[in-house]
Amino acid sequence: MAHFKRNASAVWNGTGAEGSGELNGPSGVLSGTPYSAAKRFQNEDGKAGTNPEELIAAAHAGCYIMALSFRLSGAGFPPTTLHCDATIDMDNSSGGWAFEKITLNLEAEVPGIDHAQFMELAEAAKSGCPVSKALSAVPIELNATLK
């Protein structure tokens, strides 16, 4: 496969501050998923609905550990478990919200690999995963722990 497309859609009703919307995608994972300014800026735990930053963080964490799994397996070290939390720090000090940085916190169980080779592959996956490439305007930090 040399090419493919993925899509999702958003609908918004009302003003930015008081309106709300929903997100949909063909997989059904985003099926009428609610979002709004209140859910985005006032609801830290995210339980009332999603927001674009949460979705980007999930996409980045998922893409990153899949890319790392391919690299580790290709080097002869198939991972037992890879767990990544992605955190997006937002900043509004310049008069408009912007991504300040993204932090990938990785915990990995990879039998037989030494720490130096693990870190080399972990860094290569960070710069090589498609979502990292798409977000390359934002500093991306990696904290990796090999268990």
N, C-alpha and C positions, 0 to 999 in steps of 0.2 A: 504494500500500500504506500503510494508516494504522496497522497494528498487526502485530506478529509476535512470536514467542517463540523462544528458543534454550534448549537444555538440555544438561546433562552430569551424570554421576553419579559417586559415589565410594563405595567399599567399604573398610572398615577391619576388620582382624582383630587382636585382642590388645590389650595395654596401650598407652598413649601412648608410653612410652619404648622398648618392645621390639617393638611391633606393626608392621604394615605394611599398605599398602593399594594400591588401583589406581584409576585414573581412566579413565572411558570417555565417549565422545561419539559422536553419530550420524554425524559426518563421517569417523570412523576415525582422525583425527589423534591423539586420545587413545584408544587401543585397548589396554586393559590396561596403561597407563602406570604404572610403580611409583612409590610415594612412601612415606616413613617419616620418623620423627624423625631418624634418623641421616643420611638423605639431605638432610633439611631443614637441620639445624643443624651437621653435622660434615663435609659434603661441599661445600666452597666452589665447586668447578668445576661441580657439578651433573650430572656425567656418569653417576652411578649411578641417577639418576631425577629426576623433577621435584619441585617444591614449589609451594605456593599463591602465594608471592611471585613466582616466575618466571613463572607463568601470568598473573598480574595485570600484571606488567611487559610481557609480550609483548602482551597485550590492549590495554594503554594505548598502547604505541608504535604498534601497528597502527591503532588507532582514530584516534589523533591525526594520523598522516600521511595517512590517508584523508580526514579532515575538512579538513585543510590543503589537500590536492589539490583538493577541491571548491571551497574558497574561492579558491585561486589561479586555477583554471580559470574560475570565475565572474567574476573580476576581469579576465580577458583575458590571464592569464599562466600557461598550462599548464606544470607543472613537467616537467623532464627526469628528475630523480631526487630523491627525498626519502629520507633515511636517518635513523632515529631509534633511539637506545639509551635505554631507560628503566631507571633504577636506583631501587630502593626501599631506603631506609635504615631499618633496624629498630632498635628500642631496647627494652631490658629493664630500664632503671634504676628504673622505678617498680613493679617486682615483677610485671610481665606484659608479654609482647611486644606492641609496637604499631608501627604505621607512623609513623616520625618525619618523613620527607619523601620526595617522589618527584622525581627530576630527569629531565627530558627533554632529551637532547642531540641536536640536529637539525643535519644537514648537508644543504644543499639546492642544487640546480642549477635555477635558474628564469630562463630567458632574458628580458631586457628589463625586469625589475622593478628599482626602486630600493630601497635598503636600508630606508628608512623605511616604505614601503608593505609590503615583505616582513615586517618586524617587526610591523606592525599586524595583518596577516592571520595571522601565526604565533601571536601572543598571542590573537587572537579564536578561532582553532581550538583553542588550549589550553583556554580557558574554555568553549568550546561543544561539544567532543566528548562523546558520551554517557559514556564511561568517566571522563573528567575530572569530569564532573558527579557520577557515582556515588562518586567518591573525593574529593569536595570537602571532607571533614573533615580531609584531609591537605594540608599545604602542597605545592604543585606549582611547581617551578622550571623555567624554560626557558632553555637555552643554545642559541642559534640562530646558525648560520654560513651565510652565503650565499656560494657559491663563484662 
